[in-house]
Amino acid sequence: MESALIGWSRAQFAMTAAYHWLFVPLTLGLGLIMAVMETLYVTKKDEFWKKTAKFWQKIFGINFAVGIATGIILEFEFGTNWSNYSWFVGDIFGAPLAIEGIFAFFMEATFMAVMYFGWKKVSKGFHLASTWLTASGAAISALWILVANSWMQHPVGMEFNPDTVRNEMVDFWAVVTNPVAVSKFFHAVTCGWEVGGVFVVGISCWYLLKKREVRFARKSILVGSLVGIIGTFAVMFTGDSSAVHVARYQPMKLAAVEGLENGGPRAGFSFIPGVEVPGMLSILATHDIDGIVPGINDILNGYTDNEGNVIPSAGEKMEKGDIALAAFQDYRRLRDTDPEAAAQAKAVLDENIEYFGYGYIDSPEELIPPTGILFWAFRLMIGFGSICLLVMVIALYLERKNRIEGKNWLYHTALASIPLIYLAGQFGWMTAEVGRQPWTIQDLLPLKAAVSSIDHTAVITTFVIFAAVFLFFLIIEIKILAKAIRKGPGIDETLNQ
């Protein structure tokens, strides 16, 4: 049973990450949309597009400012609540976060200043470049954060040093080009495009509902829906590659997401319980209808994968993990008094290091993540995302056919799709992070070995404080956004013609 300390530490980190993710995708999506709009201003030399771009840049800035604080808190929590994790892999995990802070954040801050305050101080071309670099900086920032997160899903490019009791980076580019990181980065960025598109379409429909800023709203729907639709199809494509990586590196996550107890070739995919498409899961996971997808019981009992490799059972991995831990302890005990025996212990450790984390697992059942949560989180993510795609497609079609005005049913639906797309993003992260439990780092470090040695009441106290602060800032941000939206872009009627 999970201890109170681990439970509250997980809850605090989950709350902070979920709150932070409210701001990241909109930053990524609005960054591209506002850059496209300013490009239209420069190429068409139409003041209307300048006013339009400036409005969405204002919304971008409000969202960006509140998002920064939560990201900083997340990084502090690694040291306060997960200090063993930070010690064990800080050399690796800290590198991409340091690059993100030094390079991407300063890039964003520098060019954002030009974007907001340089309209009358620099040339149109330089200002446009600054806007694109601000948007690119947000994407680059996401890249390094996702490199760090993806390493936790599929650790590569490191070696364990028993003298320092740390995993140390030996191949920086292996970490950066981790296949999980590549697909995760493009998946997250294009998810941001979808969120930005849905947000812009929804807010624009509010203006049409109020019969205000009609040209602004219609043109924003045009740009926003195009970006959002492209982003949604890109999310589908990158999600496909992510599924293949999950099947290869985190088979238990895939089995839990599907609720698959016993797998094999031609595994079916269930849209809802009782409605299954035969062979579809094998196609999604292996791109082969005859591909083997192991179920939960297969992973616990051992199985043979698609390459013919015999994967040990959970019990065998735990035994090897115990051997690795014992060899590590022997090495530490003997290294100063009996170098020869210490060398033999290190050889045993190196032979079993792949299963080091399993030495902390007490029973095979610990390796099963919560299947019910994952099953529905994944399907709600897909369902809500699909609804939002349909709304954008309809809005784009009616706008291009000049039939969008007066469609109150669409306006209300588009507004309702804004919370839906946020929920889809939250369910996506829930699938990714809850799905790898009980691991902080897949197969390497379980939660029970990663948590700090602190009293759980301290974590409860900070949880309550953070929850109150986050709620306060969320209310403030919504009020500021609502005020800016009610005020509108202030485009002259002559420009609205």
ChimeraX attribute file (.defattr): number of C-alpha atoms within 10 A of each C-alpha:
attribute: neighborCount
match mode: 1-to-1
recipient: residues
	/A:1	5
	/A:2	11
	/A:3	10
	/A:4	14
	/A:5	21
	/A:6	20
	/A:7	15
	/A:8	21
	/A:9	25
	/A:10	17
	/A:11	15
	/A:12	22
	/A:13	19
	/A:14	17
	/A:15	17
	/A:16	20
	/A:17	17
	/A:18	17
	/A:19	19
	/A:20	21
	/A:21	18
	/A:22	18
	/A:23	22
	/A:24	23
	/A:25	25
	/A:26	28
	/A:27	27
	/A:28	28
	/A:29	30
	/A:30	28
	/A:31	27
	/A:32	24
	/A:33	29
	/A:34	28
	/A:35	23
	/A:36	19
	/A:37	25
	/A:38	27
	/A:39	21
	/A:40	17
	/A:41	20
	/A:42	16
	/A:43	10
	/A:44	11
	/A:45	12
	/A:46	13
	/A:47	16
	/A:48	22
	/A:49	25
	/A:50	19
	/A:51	20
	/A:52	23
	/A:53	23
	/A:54	18
	/A:55	18
	/A:56	22
	/A:57	23
	/A:58	17
	/A:59	19
	/A:60	23
	/A:61	16
	/A:62	18
	/A:63	21
	/A:64	17
	/A:65	13
	/A:66	18
	/A:67	21
	/A:68	14
	/A:69	13
	/A:70	20
	/A:71	17
	/A:72	12
	/A:73	15
	/A:74	17
	/A:75	13
	/A:76	12
	/A:77	16
	/A:78	19
	/A:79	16
	/A:80	16
	/A:81	25
	/A:82	24
	/A:83	18
	/A:84	21
	/A:85	22
	/A:86	21
	/A:87	16
	/A:88	20
	/A:89	20
	/A:90	18
	/A:91	15
	/A:92	24
	/A:93	22
	/A:94	15
	/A:95	16
	/A:96	22
	/A:97	22
	/A:98	13
	/A:99	15
	/A:100	21
	/A:101	16
	/A:102	12
	/A:103	15
	/A:104	23
	/A:105	17
	/A:106	14
	/A:107	21
	/A:108	21
	/A:109	14
	/A:110	15
	/A:111	21
	/A:112	22
	/A:113	13
	/A:114	19
	/A:115	22
	/A:116	15
	/A:117	12
	/A:118	16
	/A:119	15
	/A:120	8
	/A:121	10
	/A:122	13
	/A:123	11
	/A:124	16
	/A:125	11
	/A:126	15
	/A:127	23
	/A:128	22
	/A:129	18
	/A:130	23
	/A:131	28
	/A:132	22
	/A:133	21
	/A:134	27
	/A:135	25
	/A:136	19
	/A:137	25
	/A:138	25
	/A:139	25
	/A:140	22
	/A:141	23
	/A:142	22
	/A:143	24
	/A:144	23
	/A:145	20
	/A:146	23
	/A:147	25
	/A:148	21
	/A:149	20
	/A:150	25
	/A:151	22
	/A:152	23
	/A:153	25
	/A:154	21
	/A:155	20
	/A:156	20
	/A:157	18
	/A:158	18
	/A:159	14
	/A:160	17
	/A:161	11
	/A:162	15
	/A:163	10
	/A:164	10
	/A:165	13
	/A:166	20
	/A:167	19
	/A:168	18
	/A:169	20
	/A:170	14
	/A:171	13
	/A:172	15
	/A:173	11
	/A:174	15
	/A:175	24
	/A:176	21
	/A:177	14
	/A:178	19
	/A:179	18
	/A:180	26
	/A:181	25
	/A:182	18
	/A:183	22
	/A:184	23
	/A:185	22
	/A:186	21
	/A:187	22
	/A:188	25
	/A:189	25
	/A:190	27
	/A:191	29
	/A:192	30
	/A:193	31
	/A:194	35
	/A:195	34
	/A:196	29
	/A:197	34
	/A:198	34
	/A:199	26
	/A:200	29
	/A:201	30
	/A:202	29
	/A:203	19
	/A:204	28
	/A:205	29
	/A:206	20
	/A:207	20
	/A:208	22
	/A:209	18
	/A:210	12
	/A:211	12
	/A:212	14
	/A:213	18
	/A:214	19
	/A:215	19
	/A:216	24
	/A:217	22
	/A:218	23
	/A:219	18
	/A:220	26
	/A:221	26
	/A:222	22
	/A:223	18
	/A:224	32
	/A:225	31
	/A:226	19
	/A:227	26
	/A:228	30
	/A:229	23
	/A:230	16
	/A:231	26
	/A:232	24
	/A:233	15
	/A:234	19
	/A:235	23
	/A:236	16
	/A:237	15
	/A:238	20
	/A:239	18
	/A:240	19
	/A:241	21
	/A:242	21
	/A:243	20
	/A:244	20
	/A:245	21
	/A:246	22
	/A:247	21
	/A:248	17
	/A:249	16
	/A:250	18
	/A:251	22
	/A:252	28
	/A:253	27
	/A:254	30
	/A:255	29
	/A:256	23
	/A:257	24
	/A:258	25
	/A:259	21
	/A:260	23
	/A:261	13
	/A:262	14
	/A:263	20
	/A:264	20
	/A:265	17
	/A:266	19
	/A:267	26
	/A:268	22
	/A:269	20
	/A:270	18
	/A:271	16
	/A:272	11
	/A:273	11
	/A:274	7
	/A:275	10
	/A:276	14
	/A:277	13
	/A:278	14
	/A:279	18
	/A:280	19
	/A:281	27
	/A:282	25
	/A:283	22
	/A:284	22
	/A:285	24
	/A:286	21
	/A:287	15
	/A:288	15
	/A:289	18
	/A:290	16
	/A:291	20
	/A:292	23
	/A:293	29
	/A:294	27
	/A:295	24
	/A:296	26
	/A:297	18
	/A:298	22
	/A:299	24
	/A:300	21
	/A:301	15
	/A:302	18
	/A:303	20
	/A:304	15
	/A:305	15
	/A:306	16
	/A:307	7
	/A:308	8
	/A:309	9
	/A:310	11
	/A:311	16
	/A:312	17
	/A:313	17
	/A:314	21
	/A:315	17
	/A:316	16
	/A:317	24
	/A:318	22
	/A:319	18
	/A:320	24
	/A:321	24
	/A:322	20
	/A:323	22
	/A:324	27
	/A:325	22
	/A:326	17
	/A:327	22
	/A:328	24
	/A:329	16
	/A:330	18
	/A:331	25
	/A:332	17
	/A:333	13
	/A:334	16
	/A:335	16
	/A:336	9
	/A:337	10
	/A:338	11
	/A:339	12
	/A:340	12
	/A:341	15
	/A:342	21
	/A:343	15
	/A:344	14
	/A:345	23
	/A:346	22
	/A:347	16
	/A:348	19
	/A:349	26
	/A:350	17
	/A:351	13
	/A:352	19
	/A:353	22
	/A:354	15
	/A:355	23
	/A:356	24
	/A:357	23
	/A:358	29
	/A:359	20
	/A:360	18
	/A:361	23
	/A:362	11
	/A:363	11
	/A:364	16
	/A:365	11
	/A:366	14
	/A:367	22
	/A:368	19
	/A:369	21
	/A:370	17
	/A:371	21
	/A:372	12
	/A:373	16
	/A:374	26
	/A:375	23
	/A:376	19
	/A:377	23
	/A:378	20
	/A:379	20
	/A:380	19
	/A:381	22
	/A:382	17
	/A:383	16
	/A:384	19
	/A:385	25
	/A:386	15
	/A:387	16
	/A:388	26
	/A:389	24
	/A:390	13
	/A:391	22
	/A:392	28
	/A:393	16
	/A:394	16
	/A:395	25
	/A:396	22
	/A:397	15
	/A:398	16
	/A:399	17
	/A:400	12
	/A:401	9
	/A:402	10
	/A:403	11
	/A:404	19
	/A:405	16
	/A:406	11
	/A:407	14
	/A:408	15
	/A:409	9
	/A:410	20
	/A:411	25
	/A:412	14
	/A:413	15
	/A:414	28
	/A:415	20
	/A:416	14
	/A:417	24
	/A:418	20
	/A:419	14
	/A:420	21
	/A:421	27
	/A:422	22
	/A:423	17
	/A:424	24
	/A:425	25
	/A:426	19
	/A:427	23
	/A:428	20
	/A:429	19
	/A:430	18
	/A:431	23
	/A:432	19
	/A:433	19
	/A:434	19
	/A:435	27
	/A:436	26
	/A:437	20
	/A:438	21
	/A:439	24
	/A:440	20
	/A:441	22
	/A:442	19
	/A:443	23
	/A:444	21
	/A:445	24
	/A:446	23
	/A:447	21
	/A:448	18
	/A:449	20
	/A:450	21
	/A:451	22
	/A:452	20
	/A:453	13
	/A:454	13
	/A:455	10
	/A:456	17
	/A:457	12
	/A:458	13
	/A:459	22
	/A:460	18
	/A:461	12
	/A:462	14
	/A:463	19
	/A:464	12
	/A:465	12
	/A:466	17
	/A:467	16
	/A:468	12
	/A:469	12
	/A:470	19
	/A:471	13
	/A:472	11
	/A:473	15
	/A:474	16
	/A:475	12
	/A:476	13
	/A:477	16
	/A:478	13
	/A:479	12
	/A:480	15
	/A:481	17
	/A:482	13
	/A:483	11
	/A:484	15
	/A:485	18
	/A:486	11
	/A:487	9
	/A:488	16
	/A:489	19
	/A:490	11
	/A:491	18
	/A:492	12
	/A:493	10
	/A:494	7
	/A:495	13
	/A:496	11
	/A:497	9
